[in-house]
Amino acid sequence: MEKIITEGIIKSYLNDFLKNIEVDVVIAGAGPSGIVCGYYLGKNGIKTVIFERHLKVGGGMPGGGMMFNRIIVQEEAMDIIKEFKIKYKKYEKYYVLDAIETISGLTYRTIREGVKIFNLISVEDVVIRENRVNGVVINWTSTQIAKFHVDPLAIISKYVVDATGHDCEICKVVEKKVGGISVKGERSMWAEKGEREIVENTKEVYPGLIVCGMAANAFFGSERMGAVFGGMFLSGKKAAEIIIENKK
């Protein structure tokens, strides 16, 4: 029995992995913006894979605000929430959602659209050809934690989406190794301003490289928002729309 269990897990995982070594889009980070981006890409038939370095998906969303696992969403993003059929309650001019239900609902629907999510894998570098990002370099997160010297592998793609959150990690790699872009870093919390600017900041910042979610605000030096997530959802959708439009 143990042999069958081991064999089934390894064969199934490796088959999925081999199917995703060349894709249309790689998303680094399975937080709310990255997952929403993946959903709309998958829904439009664009082959997409998401790499998440942590054990869980969802970024900071499961923790809600200071471990009160609730999040706030503004009216502008409610069409997305309704599309995912996530429950909500009105609170003054905003809406309150259960953080666990929200990230679970987003993840489930995204996977059902054909997007593959691999957790415990870190994106540590990018593949660049002729001044364009053409993929990512990945390794097991555990090798980084243990500081083992283990050579990575590459995943080839037409686009890479930096959805790594506050650290804007993929853009920093390009900034350091290639130049031509500058990561300004996020400013202090100002929810209203940060929410307003996050969608505007969602754009292609280097050929083949798109920023979304908190990585977008970190890239352009805008404010952070805290436990307000409407802008994250809208940013993820816009990132997908940029790619969809460019592929036409």
Buried (B, 14 or more C-beta within 10 A) or exposed (E): EEEEEEEEEEEEEEEEBEEBBBBBBBBBBBBBBBBBBBBBBBBBEBBBBBBBBBEEBBBBBBBBBEEEBBBBBBEBBBEBBEBBEBEBEEEEEBBBBBBBBBBBBBBEBBBEBBBBBBBEBBBBBBBBEEEEBBBBBBBBBEBBEEEEEEEBEBBEBBBBBBBBBBBBBBBBBBBEEBEEBEBEBBBEEBBEBBBBBBBBBBBBBBEBBBBBBBBBBBBBBBBBBBBBBBBBBBBBBBBBBBBBEEBE
